[in-house]
Amino acid sequence: MRSAEVRRRDGATYTPRAIVSAMVEWAASGKPPRRVIDPGSGSGRFAVAAGLRFPEASIVAVELDPVAAVLSRANLAVRGLERRASVIVEDYRAFSPGNVRGPTLYIGNPPYVRHHQISRHWKEWLTRLARDRGLTASQLAGLHVHFFLATAAGASAGDRGVFITSAEWLDVNYGALVRELVLDGLGGQAIHVVAPDAQAFEDAQTTAAITCFQIGSRPSSIRLRRAKTVHDLVRLEGGQPVPRERLAEARRWSPLLRTARKIPEGHIELGEICRVHRGAVTGANGFWIVDPETCELPERVLFRAVTRARELFAAGGTLARPDRLRAVVDLPADLDELDQSERGPVERFLRAARRLGVHQGYIARHRRAWWSVGLREPAPILASYMARRPPAIVRNLADVRHINIAHGLYPREPLAPQVLDRLAAALRKSIDVGQGRTYAGGLTKFEPKEMERLLIPDIMKTA
């Protein structure tokens, strides 16, 4: 009734029965709830399963899509639960749970919608509600972050909850709000991270996280566990206890899930021989990236650069010529370095920038000189880092620069061209999407440090 395209827009990804059962059984390990709330209920999978498991509990399914709400009502009725169930067609963020005598269980799969599709009204709601709790919220946050905050605001001490979401909040900057809530507010108990190749969802490739919490609790540690298969989730138990102090200090939580790995003989981590750096952020690509053939600026401030990931995908392993690439304008921080003939075009360019407000952008305001992008030196190997496919690993024989759509691999010590060729070939052979971080929608991302941890044959021994 709803195509995958429509459901993706609405963040509606349905949860397999095995995961629903595991989450309900975790809830059953505590005091039986008097009420069950399913935020973003979809067709009512969680509402039905929890209603059957807790025969004394009232059931509240909150769903914005009226078609999905009808299915929730139908499924609850078919299972004989309609007398103690209500389905509310409303945005969960506007829903007021009210009070009941006894604990409430919050259980479900909050919708995944990226911030681009969230209205300004709701972004301001997120910022305001977080500020009221003494927290900071980013307006880049996805909808699942909104649901975590709405739950923390509406729940009472003693309530419990278990949500399955995309795992990206463990690491990204805008996920800091959820990390703070898990530590103080939601009362995090355990986080079970499901690998993307385990296919946690039937129609989406993503790294999923199941978060278990109890409102009002402040455990000395939170259990973190990595599940390799859906079968590993039959019971939500086990995991490595991580002290809350360590979690509070960590900017990213995924590395805390790693166990020490044994490096096979004859292999090394990429980081032993290369540093990996993301390219410069211009802050206004539409202004700083130009066609070098038509731009009137001096040639010495125009740097041919990889500015689109597809340029790496199309390179076929070797970027030999720069002539089809656009250029990034990278002016010196000290404009006195320019000679008199160069000053005129540059000043006209900067006046245009000011008219457009480029100098007032966040990135520009935080540079030493707002007009100087600060490109890195050419990297001998370039790599894409976010796509629905393995990264493109490309030898940069054209000596072009790159912006933040790509990573540059910089050898720690000078390497001969033939060694760099072998390194690029080894990476192309060994890298796969399962080694990165997969987001809802199937996008896989490799942060610089994650790429440095990739295992490759020790090319120095085979030189």
Order of alpha helices (4+ residues) and beta strands (2+ residues): alpha-alpha-beta-alpha-beta-alpha-beta-beta-alpha-alpha-beta-alpha-beta-beta-beta-beta-alpha-beta-beta-alpha-beta-beta-alpha-beta-beta-alpha-alpha-beta-beta-beta-beta-beta-alpha-beta-beta-alpha-beta
